[in-house]
C-alpha cells in the first residue's frame, strides 16, 4: 500500500503519469493501475485526465496530499529508528536564500553542530519560493528566507530585520544587476524602472561576484547592508528599504530530533528579540 501512496504523491507533484513512471522506475500502466486502485479503495476520483499529458488533481487529492505526505514521513522516520537503533544519525536539510545563507547560516552552524552532535546537517542555497515548496513536500526540513512567503502548512518566525542600501561607486554609470527572478534582482529592476534610470548594466548571477566587483570599485547596486564591510561605500535609499528575514518550518515536525532543532532555533530567536 505504501508504494501506491508514493505513486499518488508523485503524480500529484508532477501532474504527469509518464514522469511518475520514470522517477519511480515503473511502467505507465502500473502507475495508472495503482492510482485506479487507490481511487476504487476511497470511492473518489483523484485526478481529472484531460488527454495523455494533462493531469489535474481534484479537491479530494488536494485534501489527501499533505496527509499522505505526513504518513510516509512518519513511516520512514520509524523505519530509520528501528533499523539503526542507538547508532542512528538524523539528517537535516536546512535551506536558505542567498542573503540568509551568506550571513545568518554561518552564525547558526557552530551552535547547531555543538548542540546536536548526532545530526548531519546540510545547508543548500535556493530561492525563498523554492524553500517553501520543498518544505511543503518534506524535501527540506527548515529554511531561512528573505521574502514573506506564506503557506497553510508552514510556520514562520521573524529572525532578523535587514536594510537594503545603494552600495559601491555611487558616481558610477555602471549598475550591477542580479539575476532576474531573484528578490534582489526584482528590487534593483523596479528601482531603475520607477526612477526611469538607464545606466550601463553588468549582469551578475552570483552574490560573491557582485561583492568582489563592488570591492574593486566596479559599479553600484542595491544590496543587503549585512553584506558590506568598511571598504564598500553606501548610502540609504529613498524608498522602503527594510525587509524581514524569517525562519520557516512545517507546522508538525515528525522526527523528535528535528522537532528539538526547531524548538531550539525558536528559543534562540526569542532570546535575541528579547535582548533588543
Phi and psi in degrees as GROMACS dihedral restraints (atoms count N, CA, C in turn):
[ dihedral_restraints ]
;  ai    aj    ak    al  type     phi  dphi    fc
    3     4     5     6     1   -64.9    20    10
    4     5     6     7     1   -33.4    20    10
    6     7     8     9     1   -64.3    20    10
    7     8     9    10     1   -38.6    20    10
    9    10    11    12     1   -63.1    20    10
   10    11    12    13     1   -42.1    20    10
   12    13    14    15     1   -66.2    20    10
   13    14    15    16     1   -39.5    20    10
   15    16    17    18     1   -65.4    20    10
   16    17    18    19     1   -37.2    20    10
   18    19    20    21     1   -63.8    20    10
   19    20    21    22     1   -42.8    20    10
   21    22    23    24     1   -58.7    20    10
   22    23    24    25     1   -46.0    20    10
   24    25    26    27     1   -59.1    20    10
   25    26    27    28     1   -43.9    20    10
   27    28    29    30     1   -66.3    20    10
   28    29    30    31     1   -43.4    20    10
   30    31    32    33     1   -63.4    20    10
   31    32    33    34     1   -40.2    20    10
   33    34    35    36     1   -61.6    20    10
   34    35    36    37     1   -40.8    20    10
   36    37    38    39     1   -76.5    20    10
   37    38    39    40     1   -36.8    20    10
   39    40    41    42     1   -93.8    20    10
   40    41    42    43     1   -20.3    20    10
   42    43    44    45     1    57.2    20    10
   43    44    45    46     1    30.8    20    10
   45    46    47    48     1  -155.8    20    10
   46    47    48    49     1   124.8    20    10
   48    49    50    51     1   -69.3    20    10
   49    50    51    52     1   -37.7    20    10
   51    52    53    54     1   -65.5    20    10
   52    53    54    55     1   -45.5    20    10
   54    55    56    57     1   -64.9    20    10
   55    56    57    58     1   -37.1    20    10
   57    58    59    60     1   -63.2    20    10
   58    59    60    61     1   -44.7    20    10
   60    61    62    63     1   -59.5    20    10
   61    62    63    64     1   -43.6    20    10
   63    64    65    66     1   -65.0    20    10
   64    65    66    67     1   -43.6    20    10
   66    67    68    69     1   -71.0    20    10
   67    68    69    70     1   -29.3    20    10
   69    70    71    72     1  -101.0    20    10
   70    71    72    73     1     3.3    20    10
   72    73    74    75     1    57.7    20    10
   73    74    75    76     1    45.5    20    10
   75    76    77    78     1  -120.6    20    10
   76    77    78    79     1   164.8    20    10
   78    79    80    81     1   -82.7    20    10
   79    80    81    82     1   156.4    20    10
   81    82    83    84     1   -62.8    20    10
   82    83    84    85     1   -40.8    20    10
   84    85    86    87     1   -58.7    20    10
   85    86    87    88     1   -34.6    20    10
   87    88    89    90     1   -65.9    20    10
   88    89    90    91     1   -42.9    20    10
   90    91    92    93     1   -60.3    20    10
   91    92    93    94     1   -47.5    20    10
   93    94    95    96     1   -60.3    20    10
   94    95    96    97     1   -41.5    20    10
   96    97    98    99     1   -66.6    20    10
   97    98    99   100     1   -38.3    20    10
   99   100   101   102     1   -67.9    20    10
  100   101   102   103     1   -41.5    20    10
  102   103   104   105     1   -64.2    20    10
  103   104   105   106     1   -40.9    20    10
  105   106   107   108     1   -62.8    20    10
  106   107   108   109     1   -39.5    20    10
  108   109   110   111     1   -61.3    20    10
  109   110   111   112     1   -43.3    20    10
  111   112   113   114     1   -67.5    20    10
  112   113   114   115     1   -40.6    20    10
  114   115   116   117     1   -63.2    20    10
  115   116   117   118     1   -41.5    20    10
  117   118   119   120     1   -66.0    20    10
  118   119   120   121     1   -38.8    20    10
  120   121   122   123     1   -64.7    20    10
  121   122   123   124     1   -39.2    20    10
  123   124   125   126     1   -89.9    20    10
  124   125   126   127     1   -14.4    20    10
  126   127   128   129     1    61.0    20    10
  127   128   129   130     1    40.6    20    10
  129   130   131   132     1  -141.3    20    10
  130   131   132   133     1   161.8    20    10
  132   133   134   135     1   -93.6    20    10
  133   134   135   136     1   129.6    20    10
  135   136   137   138     1  -100.8    20    10
  136   137   138   139     1   -25.2    20    10
  138   139   140   141     1  -140.8    20    10
  139   140   141   142     1   141.2    20    10
  141   142   143   144     1   -95.7    20    10
  142   143   144   145     1   121.3    20    10
  144   145   146   147     1   -96.2    20    10
  145   146   147   148     1   103.6    20    10
  147   148   149   150     1  -102.1    20    10
  148   149   150   151     1    77.4    20    10
  150   151   152   153     1    85.5    20    10
  151   152   153   154     1  -174.0    20    10
  153   154   155   156     1   -74.9    20    10
  154   155   156   157     1   -29.0    20    10
  156   157   158   159     1   -95.7    20    10
  157   158   159   160     1   -42.0    20    10
  159   160   161   162     1   -89.5    20    10
  160   161   162   163     1   118.0    20    10
  162   163   164   165     1  -121.1    20    10
  163   164   165   166     1   118.1    20    10
  165   166   167   168     1  -111.4    20    10
  166   167   168   169     1   122.6    20    10
  168   169   170   171     1   -65.4    20    10
  169   170   171   172     1   143.0    20    10
  171   172   173   174     1   -85.3    20    10
  172   173   174   175     1   174.4    20    10
  174   175   176   177     1   -65.5    20    10
  175   176   177   178     1   -28.7    20    10
  177   178   179   180     1   -66.6    20    10
  178   179   180   181     1   -39.2    20    10
  180   181   182   183     1   -66.5    20    10
  181   182   183   184     1   -40.3    20    10
  183   184   185   186     1   -59.4    20    10
  184   185   186   187     1   -38.0    20    10
  186   187   188   189     1   -69.4    20    10
  187   188   189   190     1   -40.8    20    10
  189   190   191   192     1   -74.8    20    10
  190   191   192   193     1   -34.6    20    10
  192   193   194   195     1   -52.4    20    10
  193   194   195   196     1   -56.3    20    10
  195   196   197   198     1   -65.2    20    10
  196   197   198   199     1   -28.4    20    10
  198   199   200   201     1   -74.4    20    10
  199   200   201   202     1   -41.8    20    10
  201   202   203   204     1   -68.2    20    10
  202   203   204   205     1   -37.0    20    10
  204   205   206   207     1   -57.2    20    10
  205   206   207   208     1   -42.6    20    10
  207   208   209   210     1   -67.8    20    10
  208   209   210   211     1   -38.6    20    10
  210   211   212   213     1   -60.9    20    10
  211   212   213   214     1   -47.5    20    10
  213   214   215   216     1   -63.6    20    10
  214   215   216   217     1   -42.3    20    10
  216   217   218   219     1   -62.5    20    10
  217   218   219   220     1   -43.8    20    10
  219   220   221   222     1   -65.6    20    10
  220   221   222   223     1   -39.8    20    10
  222   223   224   225     1   -64.2    20    10
  223   224   225   226     1   -45.9    20    10
  225   226   227   228     1   -65.4    20    10
  226   227   228   229     1   -36.7    20    10
  228   229   230   231     1   -64.3    20    10
  229   230   231   232     1   -42.2    20    10
  231   232   233   234     1   -64.8    20    10
  232   233   234   235     1   -41.7    20    10
  234   235   236   237     1   -64.0    20    10
  235   236   237   238     1   -40.4    20    10
  237   238   239   240     1   -59.9    20    10
  238   239   240   241     1   -45.1    20    10
  240   241   242   243     1   -66.7    20    10
  241   242   243   244     1   -40.8    20    10
  243   244   245   246     1   -65.9    20    10
  244   245   246   247     1   -43.7    20    10
  246   247   248   249     1   -74.4    20    10
  247   248   249   250     1   -33.5    20    10
  249   250   251   252     1  -102.8    20    10
  250   251   252   253     1   -17.0    20    10
  252   253   254   255     1    49.9    20    10
  253   254   255   256     1  -126.9    20    10
  255   256   257   258     1   -70.8    20    10
  256   257   258   259     1   -22.2    20    10
  258   259   260   261     1   -87.1    20    10
  259   260   261   262     1     8.1    20    10
  261   262   263   264     1   -63.2    20    10
  262   263   264   265     1   127.7    20    10
  264   265   266   267     1  -115.6    20    10
  265   266   267   268     1   121.4    20    10
  267   268   269   270     1   -76.0    20    10
  268   269   270   271     1   149.1    20    10
  270   271   272   273     1  -108.3    20    10
  271   272   273   274     1   140.7    20    10
  273   274   275   276     1  -134.3    20    10
  274   275   276   277     1   120.7    20    10
  276   277   278   279     1  -100.4    20    10
  277   278   279   280     1   111.7    20    10
  279   280   281   282     1  -113.5    20    10
  280   281   282   283     1    96.1    20    10
  282   283   284   285     1   -86.7    20    10
  283   284   285   286     1   155.8    20    10
  285   286   287   288     1  -150.9    20    10
  286   287   288   289     1   154.4    20    10
  288   289   290   291     1   -77.7    20    10
  289   290   291   292     1   174.5    20    10
  291   292   293   294     1   -55.0    20    10
  292   293   294   295     1   -55.2    20    10
  294   295   296   297     1   -63.9    20    10
  295   296   297   298     1   -45.6    20    10
  297   298   299   300     1   -63.3    20    10
  298   299   300   301     1   -40.3    20    10
  300   301   302   303     1   -66.5    20    10
  301   302   303   304     1   -33.8    20    10
  303   304   305   306     1   -79.9    20    10
  304   305   306   307     1   -32.1    20    10
  306   307   308   309     1  -124.9    20    10
  307   308   309   310     1   -17.4    20    10
  309   310   311   312     1  -106.0    20    10
  310   311   312   313     1   -42.8    20    10
  312   313   314   315     1   -57.3    20    10
  313   314   315   316     1   -44.6    20    10
  315   316   317   318     1   -59.1    20    10
  316   317   318   319     1   -27.2    20    10
  318   319   320   321     1   -78.0    20    10
  319   320   321   322     1   -29.9    20    10
  321   322   323   324     1   -80.8    20    10
  322   323   324   325     1   -34.6    20    10
  324   325   326   327     1   -55.8    20    10
  325   326   327   328     1   -50.0    20    10
  327   328   329   330     1   -59.0    20    10
  328   329   330   331     1   -35.6    20    10
  330   331   332   333     1   -70.3    20    10
  331   332   333   334     1   -43.7    20    10
  333   334   335   336     1   -67.6    20    10
  334   335   336   337     1   -45.2    20    10
  336   337   338   339     1   -69.0    20    10
  337   338   339   340     1   -27.8    20    10
  339   340   341   342     1   -75.4    20    10
  340   341   342   343     1   -40.5    20    10
  342   343   344   345     1   -75.6    20    10
  343   344   345   346     1   -29.6    20    10
  345   346   347   348     1  -129.6    20    10
  346   347   348   349     1    72.8    20    10
  348   349   350   351     1   -67.9    20    10
  349   350   351   352     1   -17.6    20    10
  351   352   353   354     1   -94.6    20    10
  352   353   354   355     1    11.2    20    10
  354   355   356   357     1  -114.5    20    10
  355   356   357   358     1   131.6    20    10
  357   358   359   360     1   -95.3    20    10
  358   359   360   361     1   111.5    20    10
  360   361   362   363     1   -93.0    20    10
  361   362   363   364     1   147.7    20    10
  363   364   365   366     1  -133.4    20    10
  364   365   366   367     1   148.2    20    10
  366   367   368   369     1  -130.7    20    10
  367   368   369   370     1    72.5    20    10
  369   370   371   372     1   -71.5    20    10
  370   371   372   373     1   152.3    20    10
  372   373   374   375     1  -102.3    20    10
  373   374   375   376     1   130.3    20    10
  375   376   377   378     1  -155.4    20    10
  376   377   378   379     1   173.6    20    10
  378   379   380   381     1   -70.7    20    10
  379   380   381   382     1   156.6    20    10
  381   382   383   384     1   -59.0    20    10
  382   383   384   385     1   -41.9    20    10
  384   385   386   387     1   -62.1    20    10
  385   386   387   388     1   -42.9    20    10
  387   388   389   390     1   -65.3    20    10
  388   389   390   391     1   -37.8    20    10
  390   391   392   393     1   -60.9    20    10
  391   392   393   394     1   -45.9    20    10
  393   394   395   396     1   -62.4    20    10
  394   395   396   397     1   -45.0    20    10
  396   397   398   399     1   -60.2    20    10
  397   398   399   400     1   -43.6    20    10
  399   400   401   402     1   -73.4    20    10
  400   401   402   403     1   -30.2    20    10
  402   403   404   405     1   -62.9    20    10
  403   404   405   406     1   -44.2    20    10
  405   406   407   408     1   -60.8    20    10
  406   407   408   409     1   -31.7    20    10
  408   409   410   411     1   -96.8    20    10
  409   410   411   412     1     7.7    20    10
  411   412   413   414     1    60.6    20    10
  412   413   414   415     1    28.0    20    10
  414   415   416   417     1   -88.2    20    10
  415   416   417   418     1   -20.9    20    10
  417   418   419   420     1  -129.6    20    10
  418   419   420   421     1   160.4    20    10
  420   421   422   423     1   -97.5    20    10
  421   422   423   424     1   -41.4    20    10
  423   424   425   426     1  -141.8    20    10
  424   425   426   427     1   166.8    20    10
  426   427   428   429     1  -150.3    20    10
  427   428   429   430     1   156.0    20    10
  429   430   431   432     1  -121.0    20    10
  430   431   432   433     1   122.0    20    10
  432   433   434   435     1  -128.1    20    10
  433   434   435   436     1   160.9    20    10
  435   436   437   438     1  -119.0    20    10
  436   437   438   439     1    16.1    20    10
  438   439   440   441     1  -132.6    20    10
  439   440   441   442     1   150.7    20    10
  441   442   443   444     1   -79.3    20    10
  442   443   444   445     1    54.7    20    10
  444   445   446   447     1   -65.5    20    10
  445   446   447   448     1   141.4    20    10
  447   448   449   450     1  -124.6    20    10
  448   449   450   451     1   154.2    20    10
  450   451   452   453     1  -158.6    20    10
  451   452   453   454     1   143.7    20    10
  453   454   455   456     1   -67.9    20    10
  454   455   456   457     1   -18.7    20    10
  456   457   458   459     1   -98.5    20    10
  457   458   459   460     1    -3.1    20    10
  459   460   461   462     1  -118.1    20    10
  460   461   462   463     1   138.1    20    10
  462   463   464   465     1   -96.8    20    10
  463   464   465   466     1   142.4    20    10
  465   466   467   468     1  -127.9    20    10
  466   467   468   469     1   134.2    20    10
  468   469   470   471     1  -129.9    20    10
  469   470   471   472     1   128.2    20    10
  471   472   473   474     1   -66.2    20    10
  472   473   474   475     1   124.3    20    10
  474   475   476   477     1  -109.2    20    10
  475   476   477   478     1   -28.5    20    10
  477   478   479   480     1  -167.0    20    10
  478   479   480   481     1   160.0    20    10
  480   481   482   483     1  -107.1    20    10
  481   482   483   484     1   139.1    20    10
  483   484   485   486     1  -119.4    20    10
  484   485   486   487     1   149.2    20    10
  486   487   488   489     1  -116.3    20    10
  487   488   489   490     1   130.2    20    10
  489   490   491   492     1   -92.5    20    10
  490   491   492   493     1   136.1    20    10
  492   493   494   495     1  -134.9    20    10
  493   494   495   496     1   162.8    20    10
  495   496   497   498     1   -92.5    20    10
  496   497   498   499     1   117.4    20    10
  498   499   500   501     1  -126.5    20    10
  499   500   501   502     1   155.5    20    10
  501   502   503   504     1   114.4    20    10
  502   503   504   505     1  -154.4    20    10
  504   505   506   507     1   -78.1    20    10
  505   506   507   508     1    98.8    20    10
  507   508   509   510     1   -67.4    20    10
  508   509   510   511     1   -15.3    20    10
  510   511   512   513     1   -96.5    20    10
  511   512   513   514     1    -0.3    20    10
  513   514   515   516     1   -71.7    20    10
  514   515   516   517     1   148.9    20    10
  516   517   518   519     1   -88.6    20    10
  517   518   519   520     1    -0.9    20    10
  519   520   521   522     1  -101.1    20    10
  520   521   522   523     1   137.7    20    10
  522   523   524   525     1  -121.5    20    10
  523   524   525   526     1   125.7    20    10
  525   526   527   528     1   -83.5    20    10
  526   527   528   529     1   116.5    20    10
  528   529   530   531     1  -110.6    20    10
  529   530   531   532     1   110.6    20    10
  531   532   533   534     1   -62.5    20    10
  532   533   534   535     1   165.3    20    10
  534   535   536   537     1   -58.4    20    10
  535   536   537   538     1   142.1    20    10
  537   538   539   540     1   -62.6    20    10
  538   539   540   541     1   142.6    20    10
  540   541   542   543     1    95.7    20    10
  541   542   543   544     1   -22.1    20    10
  543   544   545   546     1   -79.8    20    10
  544   545   546   547     1   154.4    20    10
  546   547   548   549     1   -55.0    20    10
  547   548   549   550     1   -46.4    20    10
  549   550   551   552     1   -69.3    20    10
  550   551   552   553     1   -33.5    20    10
  552   553   554   555     1   -61.5    20    10
  553   554   555   556     1   -45.6    20    10
  555   556   557   558     1   -65.9    20    10
  556   557   558   559     1   -39.8    20    10
  558   559   560   561     1   -63.6    20    10
  559   560   561   562     1   -44.7    20    10
  561   562   563   564     1   -64.3    20    10
  562   563   564   565     1   -44.5    20    10
  564   565   566   567     1   -62.1    20    10
  565   566   567   568     1   -43.4    20    10
  567   568   569   570     1   -65.7    20    10
  568   569   570   571     1   -38.6    20    10
  570   571   572   573     1   -60.5    20    10
  571   572   573   574     1   -46.7    20    10
  573   574   575   576     1   -65.6    20    10
  574   575   576   577     1   -41.1    20    10
  576   577   578   579     1   -66.9    20    10
  577   578   579   580     1   -46.9    20    10
  579   580   581   582     1   -62.9    20    10
  580   581   582   583     1   -36.1    20    10
  582   583   584   585     1   -94.9    20    10
  583   584   585   586     1     5.4    20    10
  585   586   587   588     1    54.7    20    10
  586   587   588   589     1    42.6    20    10
  588   589   590   591     1   -93.3    20    10
  589   590   591   592     1   137.8    20    10
  591   592   593   594     1  -130.4    20    10
  592   593   594   595     1    65.5    20    10
  594   595   596   597     1   -74.9    20    10
  595   596   597   598     1   170.5    20    10
  597   598   599   600     1   -71.9    20    10
  598   599   600   601     1   131.2    20    10
  600   601   602   603     1  -100.4    20    10
  601   602   603   604     1   136.8    20    10
  603   604   605   606     1  -117.7    20    10
  604   605   606   607     1   111.2    20    10
  606   607   608   609     1   -86.0    20    10
  607   608   609   610     1   131.7    20    10
  609   610   611   612     1  -128.9    20    10
  610   611   612   613     1   144.0    20    10
  612   613   614   615     1  -123.2    20    10
  613   614   615   616     1    21.2    20    10
  615   616   617   618     1  -139.1    20    10
  616   617   618   619     1   125.9    20    10
  618   619   620   621     1   -62.1    20    10
  619   620   621   622     1   -42.2    20    10
  621   622   623   624     1   -66.1    20    10
  622   623   624   625     1   -35.9    20    10
  624   625   626   627     1   -63.4    20    10
  625   626   627   628     1   -43.3    20    10
  627   628   629   630     1   -58.6    20    10
  628   629   630   631     1   -46.3    20    10
  630   631   632   633     1   -62.9    20    10
  631   632   633   634     1   -40.8    20    10
  633   634   635   636     1   -63.7    20    10
  634   635   636   637     1   -40.5    20    10
  636   637   638   639     1   -63.7    20    10
  637   638   639   640     1   -42.9    20    10
  639   640   641   642     1   -61.4    20    10
  640   641   642   643     1   -42.4    20    10
  642   643   644   645     1   -66.5    20    10
  643   644   645   646     1   -26.0    20    10
  645   646   647   648     1   -93.4    20    10
  646   647   648   649     1    12.8    20    10
  648   649   650   651     1    76.4    20    10
  649   650   651   652     1    21.4    20    10
  651   652   653   654     1  -101.1    20    10
  652   653   654   655     1   111.7    20    10
  654   655   656   657     1    68.6    20    10
  655   656   657   658     1  -172.0    20    10
  657   658   659   660     1  -144.4    20    10
  658   659   660   661     1   164.6    20    10
  660   661   662   663     1  -166.8    20    10
  661   662   663   664     1   163.3    20    10
  663   664   665   666     1   -88.2    20    10
  664   665   666   667     1   127.5    20    10
  666   667   668   669     1  -150.2    20    10
  667   668   669   670     1   163.4    20    10
  669   670   671   672     1   -66.1    20    10
  670   671   672   673     1   135.8    20    10
  672   673   674   675     1   -63.7    20    10
  673   674   675   676     1   -25.7    20    10
  675   676   677   678     1   -60.5    20    10
  676   677   678   679     1   -25.9    20    10
  678   679   680   681     1   -80.2    20    10
  679   680   681   682     1   -15.9    20    10
  681   682   683   684     1   -91.9    20    10
  682   683   684   685     1   147.5    20    10
  684   685   686   687     1  -115.2    20    10
  685   686   687   688     1  -176.0    20    10
  687   688   689   690     1   -68.2    20    10
  688   689   690   691     1   -12.8    20    10
  690   691   692   693     1   -81.5    20    10
  691   692   693   694     1   -12.1    20    10
  693   694   695   696     1  -109.7    20    10
  694   695   696   697     1   116.5    20    10
  696   697   698   699     1   -71.1    20    10
  697   698   699   700     1   154.4    20    10
  699   700   701   702     1  -156.2    20    10
  700   701   702   703     1   163.7    20    10
  702   703   704   705     1  -143.5    20    10
  703   704   705   706     1   157.9    20    10
  705   706   707   708     1   -68.9    20    10
  706   707   708   709     1   157.4    20    10
  708   709   710   711     1   -94.3    20    10
  709   710   711   712     1   151.2    20    10
  711   712   713   714     1   -89.9    20    10
  712   713   714   715     1    54.4    20    10
  714   715   716   717     1  -161.7    20    10
  715   716   717   718     1   174.0    20    10
  717   718   719   720     1   -65.4    20    10
  718   719   720   721     1   107.1    20    10
  720   721   722   723     1  -109.8    20    10
  721   722   723   724     1    14.1    20    10
  723   724   725   726     1  -102.1    20    10
  724   725   726   727     1   140.8    20    10
  726   727   728   729     1  -143.4    20    10
  727   728   729   730     1   154.0    20    10
  729   730   731   732     1  -102.7    20    10
  730   731   732   733     1   144.8    20    10
  732   733   734   735     1  -110.0    20    10
  733   734   735   736     1   135.9    20    10
  735   736   737   738     1  -125.5    20    10
  736   737   738   739     1   146.0    20    10
  738   739   740   741     1   -94.0    20    10
  739   740   741   742     1   129.3    20    10
  741   742   743   744     1  -125.2    20    10
  742   743   744   745     1   143.1    20    10
  744   745   746   747     1  -150.9    20    10
  745   746   747   748     1   154.4    20    10
  747   748   749   750     1   -64.0    20    10
  748   749   750   751     1   150.5    20    10
  750   751   752   753     1   -62.4    20    10
  751   752   753   754     1   -34.9    20    10
  753   754   755   756     1  -123.3    20    10
  754   755   756   757     1   114.9    20    10
  756   757   758   759     1   -95.9    20    10
  757   758   759   760     1   118.1    20    10
  759   760   761   762     1   -69.4    20    10
  760   761   762   763     1   -51.7    20    10
  762   763   764   765     1   -65.3    20    10
  763   764   765   766     1   134.0    20    10
  765   766   767   768     1   -63.5    20    10
  766   767   768   769     1   -39.7    20    10
  768   769   770   771     1   -64.9    20    10
  769   770   771   772     1   -44.4    20    10
  771   772   773   774     1   -71.7    20    10
  772   773   774   775     1   -32.1    20    10
  774   775   776   777     1   -62.1    20    10
  775   776   777   778     1   -37.0    20    10
  777   778   779   780     1   -66.3    20    10
  778   779   780   781     1   -37.8    20    10
  780   781   782   783     1   -61.9    20    10
  781   782   783   784     1   -46.9    20    10
  783   784   785   786     1   -58.5    20    10
  784   785   786   787     1   -47.1    20    10
  786   787   788   789     1   -62.9    20    10
  787   788   789   790     1   -42.5    20    10
  789   790   791   792     1   -59.7    20    10
  790   791   792   793     1   -46.6    20    10
  792   793   794   795     1   -64.3    20    10
  793   794   795   796     1   -41.4    20    10
  795   796   797   798     1   -62.6    20    10
  796   797   798   799     1   -37.8    20    10
  798   799   800   801     1   -65.3    20    10
  799   800   801   802     1   -41.6    20    10
  801   802   803   804     1   -62.7    20    10
  802   803   804   805     1   -39.7    20    10
  804   805   806   807     1   -62.3    20    10
  805   806   807   808     1   -45.8    20    10
  807   808   809   810     1   -63.1    20    10
  808   809   810   811     1   -40.7    20    10
  810   811   812   813     1   -62.7    20    10
  811   812   813   814     1   -44.2    20    10
  813   814   815   816     1   -62.6    20    10
  814   815   816   817     1   -42.0    20    10
  816   817   818   819     1   -67.9    20    10
  817   818   819   820     1   -36.0    20    10
  819   820   821   822     1   -67.4    20    10
  820   821   822   823     1   -27.6    20    10
  822   823   824   825     1   -78.9    20    10
  823   824   825   826     1   -17.4    20    10
